[in-house]
Amino acid sequence: MYLTSVFSARDESKNGPGGLILAFDQLSIAATVHGLFVMAPLLAIGNPVAGIDHGVALWFHSHLTPAFVGILRGITEFGSSEWIAIVLSISVLFFIFKRWWPSLVTLVVAVPGGMLLNELVKILVHRHRPFEDGWFVDWSGYSFASGHTIGATLLYGQIALFLIPVIKSRRGRALLFAVAGFVVVLVGFSRIALGAHYLTDVVGGMFFGMMWLTLCLLFTRPFRRVSLPEVVAEILPEPEPELVPVPVKADGVVAAPDSLA
């Protein structure tokens, strides 16, 4: 069972609202793909804010200390491939145990699939790291977009989407997304401060992550038109029965109000 069934559209005719939803989905998918594979790489290659990128990178690089680097390295691990692999493995085993196959497919496509897409973008943009040599620098490969940032965006964003249907209050949902966003921002900040990425690399990673999650959400809409599992059904409130008026045959004729005087 796919937990984000809350977003599913009602089954209606193609000529009615259901057709409008389908057309909107197709338009959204086209716009997202264009932004991912055309506009974003072109902006990254041209980089109109290169001066800001280099200024921010140089400022952090000149203020690094061993203690600060130790803290940053601890934060950046929440977006590392090793940590993401651990969380994914636990989630995959859980979905297999529960037999929630659509959720399993969505998780695998959204997180590892998005991270593989980012490697393609890195090759396409071909941007070098801010610092390739130095006391605190020990990485290689291309810079745009930040792999740690897009990995954190995909992982924590998808987990938040899975948990939305079981959280009833708006405050709870807002808090869920706030926590996920805060972790992603922390990971992105650590990558900039450590000199692993430019500011636009991190912003690009967040953008790519959100766009890829949106694309997966649109593509998997048909799979979310299934019933909720028992564990979720017990949490959600029972639907109230619809009251339908039933005609009742009168035993006699009721007198008009004037005749009762």
C-alpha positions as CSV (number, residue, x, y, z in Angstrom):
1,M,0.0,0.0,0.0
2,Y,1.2,3.4,-0.9
3,L,0.9,5.8,2.1
4,T,0.5,9.0,0.1
5,S,-3.0,8.0,-1.1
6,V,-4.2,11.2,0.4
7,F,-3.2,13.0,-2.8
8,S,-5.1,10.7,-5.1
9,A,-7.7,12.1,-7.5
10,R,-11.2,10.8,-7.7
11,D,-12.1,8.4,-10.6
12,E,-14.1,10.6,-12.9
13,S,-14.7,10.6,-16.7
14,K,-12.0,11.9,-19.0
15,N,-14.3,14.7,-20.1
16,G,-14.9,15.9,-16.6
17,P,-12.7,17.0,-13.7
18,G,-10.7,13.8,-14.0
19,G,-9.6,14.9,-17.6
20,L,-8.5,18.3,-16.3
21,I,-6.5,16.6,-13.6
22,L,-4.8,14.4,-16.2
23,A,-4.1,17.4,-18.4
24,F,-2.6,19.3,-15.5
25,D,-0.4,16.3,-14.5
26,Q,0.9,16.1,-18.1
27,L,1.7,19.8,-18.2
28,S,3.4,19.7,-14.8
29,I,5.5,16.7,-15.8
30,A,6.6,18.5,-19.0
31,A,7.5,21.7,-17.1
32,T,9.4,19.7,-14.5
33,V,11.4,17.7,-17.0
34,H,12.2,20.9,-18.9
35,G,13.4,22.6,-15.7
36,L,15.5,19.6,-14.7
37,F,17.2,18.8,-17.9
38,V,17.3,22.1,-19.8
39,M,16.9,25.3,-17.7
40,A,18.8,24.3,-14.6
41,P,21.9,22.9,-16.4
42,L,22.1,26.0,-18.6
43,L,21.9,28.3,-15.6
44,A,24.5,26.2,-13.8
45,I,26.9,26.4,-16.8
46,G,26.4,30.1,-17.3
47,N,26.3,30.8,-13.5
48,P,25.3,34.5,-13.4
49,V,26.1,34.7,-9.7
50,A,29.7,33.3,-9.9
51,G,31.0,36.2,-7.9
52,I,28.8,35.5,-5.0
53,D,29.7,31.8,-5.2
54,H,33.4,32.5,-5.0
55,G,33.0,35.1,-2.3
56,V,31.1,32.8,0.0
57,A,33.4,29.9,-0.6
58,L,36.5,32.0,0.2
59,W,35.0,33.5,3.4
60,F,34.2,30.1,4.9
61,H,37.5,28.6,3.8
62,S,39.4,31.4,5.6
63,H,37.5,30.9,8.8
64,L,37.7,27.1,9.2
65,T,39.1,25.7,12.4
66,P,39.6,22.1,13.4
67,A,36.7,22.2,15.9
68,F,34.4,23.8,13.4
69,V,35.3,21.2,10.8
70,G,34.6,18.4,13.2
71,I,31.1,19.7,13.8
72,L,30.5,20.2,10.1
73,R,31.7,16.7,9.2
74,G,29.2,15.3,11.7
75,I,26.3,17.3,10.2
76,T,27.3,16.4,6.6
77,E,27.0,12.7,7.4
78,F,23.2,13.0,7.4
79,G,23.4,13.4,3.7
80,S,26.2,10.9,3.0
81,S,25.6,7.9,0.7
82,E,26.5,5.6,3.6
83,W,23.8,7.0,5.9
84,I,21.3,7.1,3.1
85,A,22.0,3.5,2.3
86,I,21.4,2.4,5.9
87,V,18.0,4.3,6.1
88,L,17.0,2.9,2.7
89,S,17.9,-0.6,3.6
90,I,15.7,-0.5,6.8
91,S,12.9,1.1,4.9
92,V,13.0,-1.5,2.1
93,L,12.9,-4.3,4.6
94,F,10.0,-2.7,6.4
95,F,8.0,-2.3,3.1
96,I,8.8,-5.8,2.1
97,F,7.6,-7.1,5.4
98,K,4.4,-5.1,5.2
99,R,4.0,-6.0,1.5
100,W,3.6,-2.3,0.6
101,W,4.9,-2.8,-3.0
102,P,4.0,0.6,-4.5
103,S,5.7,2.4,-1.5
104,L,8.8,0.2,-2.1
105,V,8.9,1.1,-5.8
106,T,8.4,4.8,-5.1
107,L,11.1,4.9,-2.5
108,V,13.7,3.1,-4.8
109,V,12.8,5.3,-7.8
110,A,12.7,8.6,-5.8
111,V,15.9,8.3,-3.7
112,P,18.5,6.2,-5.5
113,G,17.0,7.2,-8.9
114,G,17.3,10.9,-8.1
115,M,20.9,10.5,-6.9
116,L,21.9,8.7,-10.1
117,L,20.3,11.5,-12.1
118,N,22.4,13.9,-10.2
119,E,25.5,12.1,-11.3
120,L,24.4,12.6,-14.9
121,V,23.9,16.3,-14.2
122,K,27.4,16.6,-12.7
123,I,28.9,15.2,-15.9
124,L,26.7,17.5,-18.0
125,V,27.5,20.7,-16.2
126,H,31.2,19.8,-15.6
127,R,31.8,22.3,-12.8
128,H,34.9,22.0,-10.7
129,R,35.0,22.1,-6.9
130,P,35.7,25.4,-5.0
131,F,38.9,23.9,-3.5
132,E,40.6,20.8,-4.7
133,D,43.6,21.1,-2.5
134,G,44.0,22.2,1.1
135,W,44.1,21.3,4.8
136,F,40.4,20.4,5.0
137,V,39.7,19.3,1.5
138,D,39.7,15.6,0.6
139,W,37.1,15.2,-2.2
140,S,37.1,14.8,-5.9
141,G,34.6,14.8,-8.7
142,Y,32.4,17.6,-10.1
143,S,30.6,20.2,-8.0
144,F,27.1,20.9,-9.4
145,A,24.8,19.8,-8.0
146,S,25.6,18.8,-4.4
147,G,25.2,15.1,-4.0
148,H,24.8,15.3,-0.2
149,T,22.2,18.0,-0.5
150,I,20.1,16.2,-3.2
151,G,20.4,13.0,-1.3
152,A,19.1,14.6,1.9
153,T,16.3,16.4,0.0
154,L,15.2,13.1,-1.6
155,L,15.4,10.9,1.6
156,Y,13.8,13.2,4.1
157,G,11.4,14.7,1.6
158,Q,10.1,11.2,0.6
159,I,9.9,10.1,4.3
160,A,7.8,13.2,5.0
161,L,5.5,12.4,2.1
162,F,5.1,8.8,3.4
163,L,4.1,10.2,6.9
164,I,1.6,12.9,5.8
165,P,-1.5,10.7,5.7
166,V,-1.1,9.4,9.3
167,I,-0.7,13.0,10.7
168,K,-4.1,14.5,11.2
169,S,-3.4,18.1,12.3
170,R,-2.0,20.8,10.0
171,R,0.4,21.8,12.7
172,G,1.8,18.3,12.8
173,R,2.3,18.3,9.0
174,A,3.9,21.7,9.0
175,L,6.2,20.6,11.8
176,L,7.1,17.4,9.8
177,F,8.1,19.4,6.8
178,A,9.9,22.0,8.9
179,V,12.1,19.3,10.5
180,A,12.8,17.7,7.1
181,G,13.7,21.1,5.6
182,F,15.9,22.0,8.6
183,V,18.0,18.9,8.2
184,V,18.4,19.5,4.5
185,V,19.5,23.1,5.1
186,L,21.9,22.0,7.7
187,V,23.5,19.4,5.3
188,G,23.7,22.0,2.6
189,F,25.3,24.6,4.9
190,S,27.9,22.0,6.0
191,R,28.8,21.4,2.3
192,I,29.4,25.1,1.7
193,A,31.3,25.7,4.9
194,L,33.6,22.7,4.3
195,G,34.5,24.0,0.8
196,A,33.0,21.0,-0.9
197,H,30.5,23.0,-2.9
198,Y,29.5,26.5,-4.0
199,L,26.3,28.1,-2.8
200,T,24.6,27.5,-6.1
201,D,25.6,23.8,-6.0
202,V,23.6,23.4,-2.8
203,V,20.6,25.5,-4.0
204,G,20.7,23.4,-7.2
205,G,20.7,20.2,-5.2
206,M,17.6,21.3,-3.3
207,F,15.9,22.3,-6.5
208,F,16.7,19.0,-8.3
209,G,15.6,17.0,-5.3
210,M,12.2,18.8,-5.0
211,M,11.6,18.6,-8.7
212,W,12.4,14.9,-8.8
213,L,10.1,14.2,-5.9
214,T,7.4,16.2,-7.7
215,L,7.9,14.2,-10.8
216,C,7.7,10.9,-8.9
217,L,4.6,12.1,-7.2
218,L,2.9,12.8,-10.5
219,F,4.0,9.6,-12.2
220,T,2.8,7.4,-9.3
221,R,-0.6,9.0,-8.9
222,P,-2.5,6.0,-10.4
223,F,-0.8,3.7,-7.9
224,R,-2.2,5.7,-5.0
225,R,-5.8,4.8,-5.8
226,V,-5.8,1.8,-3.6
227,S,-7.2,1.1,-0.1
228,L,-5.3,2.0,3.0
229,P,-3.7,-0.8,5.0
230,E,-5.2,-1.8,8.4
231,V,-2.7,0.1,10.4
232,V,-3.5,3.4,8.7
233,A,-7.3,2.7,8.5
234,E,-7.4,2.3,12.3
235,I,-5.9,5.8,12.7
236,L,-8.1,7.6,10.2
237,P,-11.6,8.6,11.3
238,E,-14.5,6.4,10.1
239,P,-16.6,8.1,7.4
240,E,-20.0,9.2,8.6
241,P,-22.9,7.5,6.8
242,E,-24.8,9.7,4.3
243,L,-28.3,10.5,5.3
244,V,-30.8,9.8,2.5
245,P,-34.4,11.0,2.8
246,V,-36.9,8.1,2.6
247,P,-40.5,8.9,1.5
248,V,-43.1,7.8,4.0
249,K,-46.8,7.2,3.1
250,A,-49.2,9.1,5.3
251,D,-52.1,7.3,7.0
252,G,-54.6,10.1,6.5
253,V,-55.0,13.6,5.1
254,V,-53.6,16.4,7.2
255,A,-56.0,19.3,7.6
256,A,-55.0,22.7,6.4
257,P,-54.0,25.2,9.2
258,D,-57.1,27.3,8.6
259,S,-59.5,24.4,9.2
260,L,-58.1,23.7,12.7
261,A,-59.5,26.9,14.2
